[in-house]
Amino acid sequence: MHHRQLAPFPEGFLWGAASAAYQIEGGWNADGKGPSVWDVFSKQPGRTYQGSNGDVAVDHYHRYQEDVALMAEMGLMAYRFSISWPRIFPQGRGEANEGGLAFYERLIDALLAHGIEPVVTLYHWDAPQALMDEYGAWESRRIVDDFEHYCRALFTRFGAKVRYWITLNEQNIDTTRSFLLAKHPPAVRDRQRFYQANHHAFLANARAIRAFRQLVPGGKIGPTFCYCPAYAASSRPQDVVAAESAEEFTNHWWLDVYATGRYPASAWAWLVEHGQAPRIEGGDAELLAEAKPDFLGINYYYSQVFEDNALDGVGETDFNTSGQKGSTPVNGVPGLYKTTANPHLPTSNWDWAIDPDGLRITLRRVTSRYNLPVLITENGLGEFDQLSDDGKVHDGYRIDYLRHHLLACQQAISDGTKLMGYCAWSFTDLLSWLNGYQKRYGFVYVNRTETDPLDLARIRKDSFYWYRDVIASNGRKLAE
């Protein structure tokens, strides 16, 4: 689809950037915070790159004022961040920790004072370790009550100040790595447990949205999903069916439930056949059906190519956490699909296909299937940024990446997508979970290594100034 002229970004478009609590805050036990599953998991030998962890991270907990001042200098209109559940409820439930609530209130007030819209993520993978110890966290239905209790506390405290809320971040990625690839806690490989934990998360999402309707009637809420559009490796019908299966199992499985309250039919039939379907109890279907989001948050990084996979074919294996290009193995589900490289696209050092058109395809597919507004909650390039001899970071490769993805957003707007905003990942460099601090995403370089925080100095990259000009022009600079 070619347009004679692209539609402009709408007035009031939320030009933003994003982060997550465990990846930036540090202060892992400050002011009454309890341990998260990642505070414990990252200390287990061999779990993360060179043993890196978030104990200090980039110390945003103590340097948030400096960071917000940099956001204001850049001209950010929105900042998406997550709240740490164990910082609010150290044991996962009970009485709220005022020290944790007060920190986030200071952060929200600082953002608002600079005219920056806070976009709050309720859950970004850091469940309280107390709930993991007590009942396995997301493996038990008990977490649904505890999550709603946590959400209600935040809606009550911050609902008058925060208009935009995200329920769950990348439920698909976290549970896949937790229960299929054994890379996130509890680090097991069990497909039935995977689907059951996802069902509990869907219920928690629905209960949070229902509570939100009661407590924040003027606000907007929705989940964030990491969408990787599926392409067929060839025009062979078998490969086309494999790509359709991948789209259903890796995208529709989550988004259909979020947006319609129903599981996709062919995927459900497959799981019943293989004894992997989650247990559904009375009232679940009704709860899921009533929890319609106001928008869908979409995280986009890359597309994937799929081909036919025999019943005795390749299964889930591993992925690249080292940055050694070309080290990603083939992954798949026997009888459904397996991945293969796309010869038409370059990749990052982590083997992620660099595919701006895939973002446009994502937005078109989501718009046509769900007819909901979309907020891009993450999109960015992780690379080995280096300080140059002049003390600066010249990341023209990131500028090129972001420019082409933003142009894809503008094409999608011209195609009919109702795009609310764009939050680049990330504002500052941060801990990249399993990849350590070497994989840098930020507009702002943070001076630290995997194991040594050094001075944590903030250094504006070239992309900082470029994005500042894009925001000031409401995207018109992209055409230059």
Disulfide bonds with the S-S distance in Angstrom:
none
